[in-house]
């Protein structure tokens, strides 16, 4: 009886679920058509499978991934701060295909936080999905977009993913981003801990978003209180913290400490190496 039931379940699964196959196709980024080759700006038009194309764009320290020449898409508007002294983009582009249809693209970019694999969806409009350190992480991120593409229903609108936005406070943080009318964040870091000493799961979020009309990145820092699973904005600490790569976050009743990477005197903006620890009081 159980065998018959399992057979029936297998028979009624949608074809996209039962036989979905995800594969990779690689193209050579060094052979892309290059335009406006200068030390401070250029772009490459790179053709992929099934007529898809990405443009690898660079201008004065900012890189962008543009899909099918759609310059108004979220992916095209997502500025990537470039760092390092080497080349901006890697030599290979990885295209993820679900049942032969391209659904995501992975390109290596030398960012101000090190070499990253930038993952972009190939739906319309194309969206930035994440910046990963390893091939395995990049493929997992890409495959989530492939899953959505394979199972989305007609007329359904998915919420664009924001790199690093996770955990129970994610919905409140996303709503605050919209309320503040910030541009699509480049990166979000969220840390959880107990600010009350009573076992709550409070949070602090660091939202890095492009500054409209400028090449810089703004930082919004928000402290959140856990109110029985609902998150309430307790404090805007944006004026109290600066720097990149927040880490070593510690929660104790009444305060939070965090370390960031900051510029040392005389260092270029692209490449900070200093560290600074900040303390935020819960007031």
C-alpha positions as CSV (number, residue, x, y, z in Angstrom):
1,X,0.0,0.0,0.0
2,X,2.8,2.4,0.9
3,X,4.6,1.6,-2.3
4,X,1.5,2.4,-4.3
5,X,1.0,5.7,-2.4
6,X,4.6,6.8,-3.0
7,X,4.2,5.9,-6.7
8,X,1.1,8.0,-7.0
9,X,2.9,11.0,-5.3
10,X,5.8,10.7,-7.8
11,X,3.4,10.6,-10.7
12,X,1.6,13.8,-9.7
13,X,4.7,15.9,-9.1
14,X,5.1,18.7,-11.7
15,X,7.7,17.9,-14.4
16,X,9.8,20.8,-13.3
17,X,10.2,19.3,-9.8
18,X,10.6,15.6,-10.8
19,X,13.1,16.1,-13.5
20,X,14.7,19.5,-12.7
21,X,18.4,19.5,-13.6
22,X,20.8,22.4,-12.8
23,X,24.0,22.6,-14.8
24,X,26.7,25.2,-15.5
25,X,28.0,26.7,-18.7
26,X,31.2,28.7,-18.7
27,X,32.2,31.5,-21.0
28,X,35.5,33.4,-21.4
29,X,35.2,37.0,-20.1
30,X,38.5,37.9,-21.7
31,X,36.9,37.4,-25.1
32,X,33.9,39.6,-24.5
33,X,33.4,42.7,-26.7
34,X,35.2,45.6,-25.0
35,X,34.1,49.2,-25.3
36,X,35.7,52.4,-24.0
37,X,38.9,50.9,-22.8
38,X,40.4,53.3,-20.3
39,X,42.1,53.0,-16.9
40,X,39.1,54.5,-15.2
41,X,36.2,53.2,-17.2
42,X,35.2,50.4,-19.7
43,X,32.5,47.9,-20.3
44,X,32.4,44.4,-21.7
45,X,29.4,42.8,-23.5
46,X,29.5,39.1,-22.8
47,X,27.3,36.7,-24.6
48,X,25.9,33.6,-22.8
49,X,23.7,30.6,-23.6
50,X,20.3,31.0,-25.2
51,X,21.0,34.5,-26.4
52,X,21.4,35.9,-22.9
53,X,24.1,38.6,-22.2
54,X,25.7,40.4,-19.3
55,X,27.6,43.7,-19.5
56,X,30.5,44.0,-17.0
57,X,30.6,47.7,-16.4
58,X,33.3,49.7,-14.6
59,X,33.5,53.4,-13.9
60,X,35.9,55.2,-11.5
61,X,35.9,52.6,-8.8
62,X,32.4,51.2,-9.2
63,X,31.5,48.0,-11.0
64,X,28.0,46.9,-12.1
65,X,26.5,43.7,-13.6
66,X,23.9,44.6,-16.3
67,X,21.7,41.8,-17.8
68,X,20.5,42.0,-21.4
69,X,21.3,45.8,-21.5
70,X,18.5,46.6,-19.0
71,X,20.2,49.6,-17.3
72,X,17.1,50.2,-15.1
73,X,17.1,46.8,-13.4
74,X,18.0,46.3,-9.7
75,X,21.2,44.5,-10.7
76,X,22.3,47.4,-12.9
77,X,21.7,49.9,-10.1
78,X,23.6,47.8,-7.5
79,X,26.9,49.5,-7.2
80,X,29.9,47.3,-6.3
81,X,32.8,49.1,-4.7
82,X,36.0,47.9,-6.4
83,X,39.2,47.3,-4.4
84,X,42.7,45.9,-5.0
85,X,45.3,46.8,-7.5
86,X,44.6,44.0,-10.0
87,X,41.9,43.5,-12.7
88,X,38.3,44.3,-11.9
89,X,36.6,41.2,-13.3
90,X,37.6,37.5,-13.4
91,X,38.4,35.6,-16.6
92,X,35.4,33.3,-16.5
93,X,31.6,33.7,-16.3
94,X,29.5,30.9,-14.9
95,X,25.9,30.6,-16.2
96,X,23.5,28.4,-14.1
97,X,20.9,26.6,-16.2
98,X,17.7,24.9,-15.0
99,X,16.6,22.3,-17.6
100,X,18.7,24.1,-20.2
101,X,17.3,27.5,-19.5
102,X,19.7,30.2,-18.0
103,X,18.4,31.4,-14.6
104,X,21.4,33.0,-12.9
105,X,24.9,34.2,-13.7
106,X,28.1,34.3,-11.5
107,X,31.0,36.7,-12.1
108,X,34.1,37.3,-10.1
109,X,34.7,40.9,-9.0
110,X,37.6,42.4,-7.1
111,X,35.6,44.3,-4.4
112,X,36.8,46.5,-1.6
113,X,36.2,43.5,0.7
114,X,38.3,41.2,-1.4
115,X,37.5,38.9,-4.3
116,X,33.9,37.9,-4.4
117,X,31.6,35.9,-6.7
118,X,28.7,38.2,-7.6
119,X,25.5,36.3,-8.2
120,X,22.8,37.8,-10.3
121,X,19.4,36.5,-11.3
122,X,18.4,36.3,-15.0
123,X,14.7,36.9,-14.5
124,X,13.0,40.2,-15.5
125,X,14.1,42.5,-14.0
126,X,17.4,41.0,-13.0
127,X,18.3,41.2,-9.3
128,X,21.5,41.1,-7.3
129,X,21.4,37.9,-5.2
130,X,24.6,37.9,-3.2
131,X,28.4,38.2,-3.0
132,X,29.9,34.9,-2.0
133,X,33.4,33.7,-1.2
134,X,33.4,30.2,-2.7
135,X,32.0,28.5,-5.8
136,X,29.8,26.2,-3.7
137,X,28.2,29.2,-1.9
138,X,27.7,31.1,-5.2
139,X,26.0,28.1,-6.8
140,X,23.7,27.6,-3.8
141,X,22.6,31.2,-4.0
142,X,22.2,31.0,-7.8
143,X,20.1,27.8,-7.5
144,X,17.6,29.5,-5.2
145,X,16.9,31.9,-8.1
146,X,16.6,28.9,-10.4
147,X,14.1,27.3,-8.0
148,X,12.0,30.5,-8.0
149,X,12.1,30.7,-11.8
150,X,11.0,27.1,-12.1
151,X,8.2,27.2,-9.6
152,X,6.9,30.8,-9.7
153,X,3.3,31.1,-10.7
154,X,2.0,33.6,-13.4
155,X,1.6,37.0,-12.0
156,X,3.5,36.3,-8.7
157,X,6.0,38.9,-7.6
158,X,8.9,37.7,-5.5
159,X,10.6,39.9,-3.0
160,X,14.2,40.7,-4.1
161,X,16.8,39.2,-1.9
162,X,19.2,41.5,0.0
163,X,22.7,40.1,0.6
164,X,23.1,39.3,4.3
165,X,19.5,40.0,5.4
166,X,18.5,37.1,7.5
167,X,17.0,36.0,10.8
168,X,13.7,36.9,12.6
169,X,14.3,40.6,12.3
170,X,14.7,40.6,8.5
171,X,11.1,41.7,7.9
172,X,11.4,44.7,10.2
173,X,14.7,45.7,8.7
174,X,13.3,45.4,5.2
175,X,10.4,47.6,6.2
176,X,12.7,50.2,7.7
177,X,14.8,50.3,4.5
178,X,11.7,51.1,2.6
179,X,10.6,53.6,5.2
180,X,13.9,55.4,5.0
181,X,13.7,55.3,1.1
182,X,17.2,53.9,0.9
183,X,18.5,52.6,-2.4
184,X,18.8,48.8,-2.8
185,X,21.4,47.8,-0.2
186,X,24.7,46.5,-1.3
187,X,25.1,44.5,1.9
188,X,23.3,44.0,5.2
189,X,24.9,42.5,8.4
190,X,22.6,41.4,11.2
191,X,23.7,40.2,14.6
192,X,21.5,38.8,17.4
193,X,21.9,38.8,21.2
194,X,20.3,39.5,24.5
195,X,20.2,43.2,25.5
196,X,17.9,42.7,28.5
197,X,19.4,39.7,30.4
198,X,16.1,38.0,30.1
199,X,16.7,35.7,27.2
200,X,15.5,38.0,24.4
201,X,16.8,37.8,20.9
202,X,17.5,41.5,20.2
203,X,19.4,42.6,17.1
204,X,21.6,45.2,15.6
205,X,21.6,45.7,11.8
206,X,24.2,47.4,9.5
207,X,22.8,48.4,6.2
208,X,25.2,49.6,3.5
209,X,23.4,51.3,0.6
210,X,24.5,53.5,-2.3
211,X,24.3,57.2,-1.8
212,X,22.1,58.7,-4.5
213,X,24.1,60.9,-6.9
214,X,27.5,59.8,-5.4
215,X,29.9,56.9,-5.7
216,X,30.0,56.4,-1.9
217,X,28.2,54.0,0.3
218,X,26.0,55.1,3.2
219,X,25.7,53.1,6.5
220,X,22.5,52.9,8.5
221,X,22.8,51.2,12.0
222,X,19.6,50.2,13.8
223,X,19.2,48.6,17.2
224,X,16.1,46.3,17.5
225,X,14.3,45.0,20.6
226,X,12.6,41.6,20.5
227,X,9.0,42.1,21.7
228,X,7.8,38.5,21.9
229,X,9.0,37.7,18.4
230,X,8.1,41.1,16.9
231,X,10.9,43.6,16.3
232,X,10.7,47.2,17.3
233,X,13.2,49.8,16.4
234,X,14.9,50.9,19.6
235,X,17.5,53.2,18.4
236,X,19.1,54.7,15.2
237,X,22.8,54.6,15.9
238,X,23.9,55.6,12.4
239,X,25.8,58.7,13.7
240,X,27.7,56.7,16.3
241,X,29.4,54.1,14.1
242,X,31.4,54.1,10.9
243,X,33.6,51.6,9.0
244,X,33.2,48.3,7.1
245,X,33.0,44.6,7.9
246,X,31.3,44.8,11.3
247,X,32.3,41.9,13.5
248,X,33.1,40.7,17.0
249,X,29.7,41.9,18.1
250,X,28.9,41.4,21.8
251,X,25.6,41.9,23.6
252,X,25.4,42.6,27.3
253,X,22.5,44.1,29.2
254,X,22.2,47.7,28.2
255,X,25.0,47.9,25.5
256,X,26.4,46.4,22.4
257,X,30.1,46.5,21.3
258,X,31.2,46.0,17.7
259,X,34.5,46.3,15.7
260,X,34.8,47.6,12.2
261,X,37.5,48.2,9.7
262,X,38.3,51.9,9.3
263,X,40.8,54.1,7.4
264,X,44.1,54.9,8.9
265,X,45.6,58.4,8.2
266,X,46.7,58.7,4.6
267,X,45.0,55.5,3.4
268,X,43.0,55.5,0.2
269,X,39.3,55.1,0.6
270,X,39.4,51.8,-1.3
271,X,41.7,50.0,1.1
272,X,41.2,50.6,4.8
273,X,43.3,48.5,7.2
274,X,42.6,50.1,10.6
275,X,40.3,48.7,13.3
276,X,38.0,50.5,15.8
277,X,35.7,49.2,18.5
278,X,32.5,51.1,19.2
279,X,30.1,50.8,22.1
280,X,26.4,51.5,21.7
281,X,24.3,52.2,24.8
282,X,20.7,51.0,24.8
283,X,19.0,54.2,25.8
